Amino acid sequence: MLRWSTSKAVKNVVDVGKVHQQAAKLGLLEDIKVGTHLLSLYWKCGCSDSVCRLFNDLPNHNTVTYTILITSFSSSGRYSMALEAFARMLNDGSLPNCVTLSSVFKSCAGLRALKHGKILHGWILRSGIESDTIMINSMVDLYAKCGELYSANKVFDSMSDRDHTSWNIMIEAHLQSGEIQRSLDFFQRLPSRDVVSWNTVINGLIRSGCLKIALQFLYQMAEKGARLIFSVSFQFYQMSMKDIHFNMVDDNDQNNRHNSGQPSMSTSTILETGESHCQQQWH
């Protein structure tokens, strides 16, 4: 009955609290499966404090309960507490899994704790723990955020299975370090491009001051029908209001495009397209 209640009827932290109280009265918290399920429900409600309190009340812990605790801290930006929970996990003799390690790397990245991340990376290699794409992405992201592009590239190159996140991390990392051409090389090598890939490179180019190149990519993006996120369109809208001239499509260029049969698109048209997409996406 408790299992049915938590799966079907629980929708917020108040509901979880009621189920928690019921389980405690019935003495069901001794069952680690019940405790784990409640931890998961608190985590899904975004209540890391309740996750922590329940975790401390449970008589026994395992890899799953520790992983929920660490992930809850990491996803709520409480990175130091996530690392403390991870240390406690190891001291208790519970082995982490890929989900645990991904959250730990995320916490190291949030704290820019490069030394801790390197130690963890070495420990994983020595332990022979099986990794997955999500965990390795979090490792690459740690190195990227800490400015260790050599290590980020090395781990990225060793990946046998890359997803869009893998590529987007590398694109953004090189843009932030000022290696514009290297970033564009990663973008060109992408097997397929999703909307995040386009927005990552365009936003990065804008931040780097490469406005003409950014507008070229925005034009290509519009041609391919990819949707814009709000920040990209808004940044171009701001620049347009400040009368920044991109020299992207001048009269001669438009004439050349017309003569070659290639469609032309003015800056204002692209901006209007971006604004339209944003209105559809945000309203």
N, C-alpha and C positions, 0 to 999 in steps of 0.2 A: 504493500500500500504506500509506503514511504517512497519507494522507487518510482511508482506511478506519479505521485504528487510532485516530485522534483523534476520529472521529465516533462510533465504536461502543464502543470498549473503555475509553476514558479516563473515570475516574469521580472521581478526586481529584488533589490536587496532586502526589502521588508519581508517579502514572501520567503526568501531564503532563510532569514532570521527566524521566522515562525517554524519552518521545517527543522531548522537547527535545534530550536528549543524542544520540539517534539521528539527528535532523535535522542537528545540528551536525557529527557525524562524516561525514555524507554530503555536507556542504557545501550543504545545502538552505536555510540561513538567508539566503543571498543572494537567494532568491526571496521577494519581499515578501508574496506570498500565503500562503506557509508561515509566515512570521513573524507575520503578522496573525492567522492561525488559532490559533497557539500563544498569542499575547497574549490572544485571546478566551477560550481555555480556562483560562488562569491567572486571568483576571478572574472567570469563572464560578465558580471555586473559592474566590474571595474572597481571593486572595493578591496584594495590591497590591505587595509587595516584589518578588515574582518578576516581575510585570508590568514594574516599573521596571527591573530588571536586564536582562531580555530586550530591552526597548525600547532601552536604551543599547547593547546588543550588536548591534542590527540596523544594517546599513550604510545603509539608506535608510528614510525615514519619509514618511507621507502623512496625509491627513485622518483616515483610519480608525484608523491606529496611534496618532496623537495623541489621538483621541477616546477610545479604549480606556484609554489612560494616564490622561487627565483624569477620566474616569468612574470608574475604579478608585480614584483618590485621593479623589474626592468621596464615593463610596458608602461608603468606609471612614472618613470623618470627617477626612481629611487635607486640609483645605480650602486651607491656605496652599500646599501642594505642588501642588494642582490649579491654583491661579492662576499659580504659577511655570511649570508645564508649558504653560499656555495662552499666557503671554507668549513662551515659547520657540517655540511653534507659530507664532505670528504673525511672529516674527523669522525663522523658517525659510521663510516664504512660503506656508504651508499654510492654506487657508481653512477655518474651522469650519463645521459644519452644525448643524442644530437640536438634535441629541443633545449635541454638544459644548457649545453655548451653554446648554442646560438644566442641565448639570452645573456649568458655571461660575457661573450664577445661584444654584444650590444652594449652592455654596461661598461665594459672597458673602453669602448669607443666613446660613450657618453662622457666618461671622466677623462678622456684622452690618456688613459692609463696604458701606455704602450708597453712598458716593462711587464706589467701583469699579463697583457695579451700575449707577449712573446713567450713568457714562461708557460702559459696555458697551451700555446701552440706546440712548444717542445714536448710538454707532457702528453699531448694527444699523439704525437708521432711516436714517442717511446712506448706508450700504452697500446698502440695498435687499435685504438677505438675506431669503429666504422663511422665514416662521415657521410653527410648528404649535401646536396647543393645548397640548401638553406643555411646550414652551418658554415660551409666554406664561404658563402657570400658574406656572412656576418664577420668572418675572419678578414676577408678582403676589405670590407668596409672599415674595420678597425684600423688596418694599416693605412688605408686611404685618408681617413679622417685625421690620423696622426702625422700625415705628411711623409710616410714611408712608402713612396711609390715603387721603389725597387722591390720591396717585399710584396706589395700588392700585386705587381705585375708577375712576380715569380709564382705566387699562389694561383693567380688567375690562369697563367699559362699551364699550370699543372692540372687544372680542372678537366675532367673527362666529360662532364655534363654541365653546360652553362645554360642559364635561362636569361630572360630579359633583364632581370635585376642585376645579374653578374656584369653584363655589358654596361648598363646604366651607371653602376658604381664607378667603373673605370672611366667612362666618359666624363662624369662630373668631377672625379678626382683630378684628372689632368687639366680640366678647365680651371679648377680652383687653384691649381699650382702654376697656372700661366702657360702650360704646354698646350696651346691651342691646336696646333697641327696634329699632335699626338692624339688629342681627344677626337678630332675629326676623323683620324685614321680608324679609331675604334668604331666610330659611328658608321663609317663606310663599310667596315667589315661585318657589321651586324647582319646575321642571317635574315632577320625580319625585324621591322620596326613597329613598336607599339606607340601609343600616344605619349607615354611617359618618356620614351626615348627621344621623341621630337621635342617635347617640352624641356627635357633636361639639357639638350644641346643648345636650344634657343635661349633659354634662361641664362645658361652659363656664358654664352657669347655676349648677351646684353650686359651681364655683370662685369665681363672682361673688357667692355667698351668696343667690342667688334660689332658695331651696329649694322654695317652694310652686309656683313656675312650673315648676321642674325636674320636680317630681312630677307635675304636670299633663301635661307632655310625655311622661313615662315611662308614664303611664296611656294616653295616645293611642298611644304606640308599642306597648304590649302589646295594645291593641285591634286594631291593624293587623297583628299577628303578626310584627313585626320582631324580630330576635334581638338580645339585649343583649351588649355586650362586658363582659369581667370588671371593668374599672375602674368602670364606671357602677354595676353591681349591688353591688360591694364598698363603694363610697362610701356608698350608701344603707344597706347592711347595717351599716356602722360607725356611721352616724348613728342608726340604729334602736337599736343597742346602747347608745348614749348617751342614749336616751330623748328624742330630739328630736321634738317634736310639730309636725307640718306643718299641722294644721288643714285638711287637704285634703278629707277625707270624714268629716264628723261625723255624728252620728245624724240630725239634721234633714236634712242633705244627702242621706243615704242614703234617707230616707223620701221626699224630693222626687223622687229618681231612680226609686224604686220606683213612686210614683204616676204618673210621666210615662211609665213603661214603658221608661226608659233603664237599662241595666245598671249596677250599682254595683260598685266594686272598692275594698276597703280598702287601706290602706298595707301591712299585713302580707301581703295577697294579692299585691300587686305585687312586694314584696321576695322572696316565695317564688318567684314566677314568674321573676324575674331570676336568683335563685340556681339554679333548675332549669336555665335556659338556659345558665348559666355551667358547670354541671357537665357538660352535654352537650357543650359546646364545648371544654372544657379537659381532658376525660378520655377 
